[in-house]
């Protein structure tokens, strides 16, 4: 399996085995993702989970740190 992501200027493309992901079914894309996850190390999987939580998770403001002036927030995803 070969996954290729191309970006730059006005060119954006994601293909799996030379097939555009827009032409694949949701099941095919999810199965590909599962195969990719099987080959990643623990740190890479953790990073993916963090990215997904920020992208689709429910945002919640937690607090503000006066010392560093940063906001503390959390993102949560409930899986049934």
LUMFILO-437241 format. One record per atom (N, C-alpha, C): residue in one letter; atom name; x, y, z. Coordinates in pm, whole numbers, m for minus. Layout:
N
- aa/at/xx/yy/zz
- A/CA/X/Y/Z $
...
//
This chain:
80
- aa/at/xx/yy/zz
- X/N/84/m117/0 $
- X/CA/0/0/0 $
- X/C/89/124/0 $
- X/N/48/223/m79 $
- X/CA/121/348/m84 $
- X/C/23/464/m70 $
- X/N/49/548/30 $
- X/CA/m33/666/55 $
- X/C/51/787/17 $
- X/N/m5/875/m66 $
- X/CA/68/993/m110 $
- X/C/m18/1116/m84 $
- X/N/38/1211/m9 $
- X/CA/m27/1340/15 $
- X/C/57/1445/m53 $
- X/N/m4/1522/m141 $
- X/CA/65/1627/m216 $
- X/C/3/1760/m180 $
- X/N/88/1860/m152 $
- X/CA/37/1993/m122 $
- X/C/132/2098/m172 $
- X/N/79/2217/m193 $
- X/CA/159/2330/m236 $
- X/C/88/2409/m343 $
- X/N/100/2540/m334 $
- X/CA/35/2631/m428 $
- X/C/m114/2601/m431 $
- X/N/m167/2554/m541 $
- X/CA/m309/2518/m547 $
- X/C/m327/2368/m564 $
- X/N/m222/2290/m536 $
- X/CA/m225/2146/m554 $
- X/C/m239/2075/m420 $
- X/N/m351/2007/m402 $
- X/CA/m372/1928/m283 $
- X/C/m431/1795/m325 $
- X/N/m368/1686/m282 $
- X/CA/m413/1555/m326 $
- X/C/m378/1451/m220 $
- X/N/m466/1357/m198 $
- X/CA/m440/1242/m112 $
- X/C/m484/1118/m187 $
- X/N/m388/1030/m212 $
- X/CA/m420/907/m284 $
- X/C/m375/786/m203 $
- X/N/m446/677/m224 $
- X/CA/m411/547/m167 $
- X/C/m400/451/m284 $
- X/N/m282/400/m304 $
- X/CA/m256/312/m420 $
- X/C/m305/377/m550 $
- X/N/m270/503/m568 $
- X/CA/m300/581/m688 $
- X/C/m448/611/m708 $
- X/N/m531/586/m605 $
- X/CA/m674/618/m614 $
- X/C/m700/738/m523 $
- X/N/m767/838/m577 $
- X/CA/m801/955/m497 $
- X/C/m895/913/m384 $
- X/N/m870/963/m263 $
- X/CA/m954/923/m150 $
- X/C/m1101/959/m170 $
- X/N/m1129/1061/m250 $
- X/CA/m1268/1099/m276 $
- X/C/m1342/990/m354 $
- X/N/m1266/903/m422 $
- X/CA/m1325/795/m499 $
- X/C/m1338/665/m420 $
- X/N/m1292/665/m296 $
- X/CA/m1298/546/m210 $
- X/C/m1417/557/m115 $
- X/N/m1465/442/m73 $
- X/CA/m1576/442/23 $
- X/C/m1523/475/162 $
- X/N/m1613/512/249 $
- X/CA/m1575/541/387 $
- X/C/m1512/419/453 $
- X/N/m1566/301/424 $
- X/CA/m1513/177/481 $
- X/C/m1370/153/432 $
- X/N/m1343/177/304 $
- X/CA/m1208/158/250 $
- X/C/m1109/254/317 $
- X/N/m1151/377/338 $
- X/CA/m1063/475/401 $
- X/C/m1036/437/546 $
- X/N/m1139/397/618 $
- X/CA/m1121/357/758 $
- X/C/m1033/234/769 $
- X/N/m1050/137/680 $
- X/CA/m965/18/682 $
- X/C/m819/54/655 $
- X/N/m797/151/567 $
- X/CA/m661/197/540 $
- X/C/m602/260/665 $
- X/N/m680/341/733 $
- X/CA/m632/405/855 $
- X/C/m596/301/961 $
- X/N/m676/198/974 $
- X/CA/m644/92/1070 $
- X/C/m512/24/1036 $
- X/N/m489/0/908 $
- X/CA/m363/m61/865 $
- X/C/m244/31/896 $
- X/N/m262/159/876 $
- X/CA/m155/256/904 $
- X/C/m124/255/1053 $
- X/N/m228/259/1136 $
- X/CA/m208/262/1281 $
- X/C/m131/140/1329 $
- X/N/m155/25/1269 $
- X/CA/m84/m98/1308 $
- X/C/67/m85/1290 $
- X/N/111/0/1199 $
- X/CA/254/13/1170 $
- X/C/321/130/1241 $
- X/N/246/206/1321 $
- X/CA/303/321/1390 $
- X/C/351/284/1529 $
- X/N/446/362/1578 $
- X/CA/490/340/1716 $
- X/C/395/414/1811 $
- X/N/413/389/1938 $
- X/CA/324/444/2041 $
- X/C/316/597/2035 $
- X/N/431/664/2022 $
- X/CA/432/810/2020 $
- X/C/355/867/1901 $
- X/N/367/803/1786 $
- X/CA/294/848/1667 $
- X/C/143/832/1686 $
- X/N/102/721/1747 $
- X/CA/m41/698/1771 $
- X/C/m94/801/1871 $
- X/N/m16/832/1974 $
- X/CA/m57/935/2070 $
- X/C/m74/1069/2000 $
- X/N/18/1103/1911 $
- X/CA/9/1230/1838 $
- X/C/m117/1235/1752 $
- X/N/m150/1124/1688 $
- X/CA/m272/1118/1607 $
- X/C/m395/1139/1695 $
- X/N/m398/1077/1812 $
- X/CA/m511/1094/1902 $
- X/C/m524/1239/1947 $
- X/N/m412/1304/1975 $
- X/CA/m415/1445/2013 $
- X/C/m468/1531/1899 $
- X/N/m422/1504/1778 $
- X/CA/m467/1580/1661 $
- X/C/m618/1563/1639 $
- X/N/m666/1439/1651 $
- X/CA/m808/1412/1630 $
- X/C/m890/1481/1739 $
- X/N/m843/1475/1864 $
- X/CA/m916/1540/1973 $
- X/C/m930/1690/1948 $
- X/N/m823/1753/1903 $
- X/CA/m828/1897/1875 $
- X/C/m916/1928/1755 $
- X/N/m917/1840/1658 $
- X/CA/m992/1866/1534 $
- X/C/m1142/1846/1552 $
- X/N/m1182/1738/1618 $
- X/CA/m1325/1706/1624 $
- X/C/m1381/1702/1766 $
- X/N/m1295/1717/1865 $
- X/CA/m1341/1709/2003 $
- X/C/m1418/1830/2048 $
- X/N/m1490/1812/2156 $
- X/CA/m1566/1922/2216 $
- X/C/m1469/2007/2298 $
- X/N/m1466/2136/2268 $
- X/CA/m1373/2229/2334 $
- X/C/m1430/2275/2467 $
- X/N/m1343/2284/2567 $
- X/CA/m1383/2336/2697 $
- X/C/m1270/2422/2753 $
- X/N/m1301/2546/2786 $
- X/CA/m1206/2634/2853 $
- X/C/m1194/2587/2997 $
- X/N/m1071/2569/3048 $
- X/CA/m1050/2519/3183 $
- X/C/m1006/2630/3277 $
- X/N/m902/2703/3238 $
- X/CA/m847/2805/3327 $
- X/C/m750/2893/3249 $
- X/N/m700/2992/3318 $
- X/CA/m599/3080/3261 $
- X/C/m480/3085/3356 $
- X/N/m360/3077/3302 $
- X/CA/m239/3085/3382 $
- X/C/m186/3228/3377 $
- X/N/m190/3296/3491 $
- X/CA/m141/3433/3497 $
- X/C/12/3438/3486 $
- X/N/76/3330/3525 $
- X/CA/222/3327/3522 $
- X/C/277/3328/3379 $
- X/N/220/3246/3292 $
- X/CA/269/3241/3154 $
- X/C/172/3303/3055 $
- X/N/56/3346/3104 $
- X/CA/m46/3410/3023 $
- X/C/m107/3317/2917 $
- X/N/m110/3190/2946 $
- X/CA/m165/3092/2853 $
- X/C/m300/3044/2904 $
- X/N/m389/3013/2811 $
- X/CA/m517/2953/2848 $
- X/C/m502/2802/2854 $
- X/N/m573/2741/2946 $
- X/CA/m574/2596/2959 $
- X/C/m709/2549/2910 $
- X/N/m707/2455/2817 $
- X/CA/m832/2405/2761 $
- X/C/m823/2255/2745 $
- X/N/m938/2194/2725 $
- X/CA/m940/2051/2697 $
- X/C/m1034/2022/2582 $
- X/N/m1008/1912/2515 $
- X/CA/m1091/1867/2404 $
- X/C/m1132/1724/2438 $
- X/N/m1258/1693/2423 $
- X/CA/m1304/1557/2457 $
- X/C/m1387/1499/2345 $
- X/N/m1373/1370/2331 $
- X/CA/m1450/1293/2233 $
- X/C/m1512/1176/2307 $
- X/N/m1641/1159/2292 $
- X/CA/m1709/1043/2351 $
- X/C/m1731/941/2241 $
- X/N/m1684/820/2264 $
- X/CA/m1699/710/2169 $
- X/C/m1799/611/2227 $
- X/N/m1897/577/2150 $
- X/CA/m2000/482/2197 $
- X/C/m1953/340/2178 $
//
